[in-house]
Amino acid sequence: MKKTQQATPARLPKFRIHKATGQGYVELNRRRVYLGKADNPATLQAYHAKVAEWLASGCQAAAPASAITISEVAAEYLKHATVYFRRKDGTPTSQITIVQRVLKDWVGLYGSIAASDFGPLKLRALRETWIARGLARKTVNTYCAQVKHIFKWAAGREIVPVAAWNVLQCVEGLRAGRSAARETAPVLPVPLDHVEAVKPFVSRQVAAMIDLQILSGARSGEIVNLRPCDIDTSGDVWTAKIAEHKTAHHGRVRILHFGPRAQGILRPFMLRPEAAGLFSPREAEQERRSQCPTHRHQPVLPAKTDRTLGDCYTAASYRRAVSVGCRKAGVPMWHPHQLRHNAASTARARFGLDAAQALLGHAGAAVTELYAQIDEEKVKSIVAQIG
């Protein structure tokens, strides 16, 4: 297998002596770096420091920070991002999509200029192009924050001057109602009658995932990847420790809890191999075909589509199944992530904000308040009594 540029070389660059001048030097990427008189102890120390810096930079040749262009910074960061933003199974996270979109627009507008010349005015100009394209304010702020992060990453590796990152911090994010950027409606819980209307038009597996999200407050990605081996059934309340979740890279532990109603939903799906996915689209398709009196079979070759069914749903395929169900049921479109808001609002109304925070696995209550809607009926009852 061909080695990547980040791979540590088998042999470190040697300390060499230039006989004509007595200078010590090291050759990094075919470029000599002179370190001082070879008989000076500080020269050997400088050699070790240069080699260490070279290894830390991924064995890349150092270049003057003023000579680095935006395109070169983007290329270096993309190599880093494609490795860094991956799950344990090797699949890329959604963050890599954001990075690719930001880099495409950033390089397209300012790729040829020196990175040290990219200041607040140019960042504001880049932001205006996103606003003019109709992107939502929160998306625009996310993209601007990504540009700042790239400069922070590059400054930490001495690819760009630290000042180039510092100066961008004076560009504040857009505030609600105070910019020309499009505002998005808040994500609200799904009316339960809309949820029930969709269930007859989706598979048994998708209907089960819908109910489990409402009862447990799980994210879509946490539900679709559940396996029998993940669930501890020893107690009155079943638990599932999720290894791969949104905040796993922050060192946070995510545990789902399943009460009696959720356990009743899970039991029919537990009778399968321990490492198999609980909710299989292949199994759902087989059940659908078995219920049809006739089924139109496609020829094996050539297939009409390249669609393949996996062993378990993904968050995207789960969302698409719900969307199809909404269209067939004739109800307003909703998506599975809203069901997490349902669970949060129910927990907050019955047990308070702390309970909703624990259910969702949030580190702080401020985030939970975005999910858990205030119980208007409880407010009205309180006001009726006190005022």
Phi, psi and omega in degrees: 000137183289134181286144176275168181293334181284347184295140179289130182294153181293328182234132178284149177300137184277154171281124184239162180236128176276110189298323185294324185247347183076014180277140172273144180207165175226143182257115180243118181053047177064023178234125181281135175241110181278140191243349182125183181300134187295332182273005179268125180303329180295335180292317178295323177295319178296326177298311180297322180295317181295319179294319179298318178295322180295318178294320181294333180273009181080028180063034177262146179289134178288144178227152178304133184301328182289344183266351182283128179266167177301319180299320180290320176298316180298319180295318179294318182291324180296322176298319177293315186294322182294338176267319187286318184270066177224148176280176182296332180276002177093352180282144181288150175275172180292341182296328181295330177294318177298315180301314182297319180294318180295313182297322180300313181288320182295312180291322180298330183265322188228021186302328187271350183274160178292141181299328180291344179267359180274104183245191183303320181296321180289324176295320177295322178295319177297320178297321179296327177294325178290321178295316180296334179283349178094014179290149180291155182303316181296323178293317179299316178296323178296317180295317179296319178298326179293321177299314179299320180295322179297319178294322178297316178299315182292322179293324179294343178249012179058031174279324175233158177295148178300327180298330180294329175280317183301319186292335179285344182290344180281353176272106182280159177289156178290140181255152183301130177076003183237027177210171179275359182289149181291135177265144179255150178288146178296148178282123183245160174299155178276131173305133186298331178291331175289324178295313181295327181293332183279327188306319180295345185254010176236168181290165177302322182293315181293319178300321178294319179295323177300311181296320181294323178296318180295323184278329187252342183074020182285155171284160180302314182296332179285325182286314188294337183262007181296142176229157178304324181290344179278344190256124177267112184258018186282336183256179176295325175252121178286149179229154176221116177274118185268119181283317182254110177212178190301322185250021181297327182289348174269003180081015182271145180263135180240120180236127175268145180238135182235116178277191185303317181294317179294324179296322177297327177287322185285326189308314180298338183263357182277347184274069180204171179306145186304323185265004181275150177294142180293321188244105187253122175294331177294318177295321179297320180291321178297320178294322179296317180292324181292337180272350180272133177296327176225152179220131181278114181268135176274150173295150181296319178225132353273145177288147182286332178224167176261018182290129177235150180259129181272180179282339177213158179292157167253168178300324181290315181291326175297314179298319180295321179297320178293320179298317177298318179297322178297317180295317181292325181280345180073030178251160177303145183294133172223165182232158186303330182298333179295335180294333175294326176291324176301311182298319181294317181294320178295315180295321181292319182295323185268326189232356178101171185294322181299321180293319178296322178298316180294320181297317183278345180078030180276146178283332181225154182289337182299321178291320181299326181296336177288335182265317188270114179283146178291137179285102183297324180296321178294321178298315180298320180296318180295314181297322180298329183274328186256350187214000000 
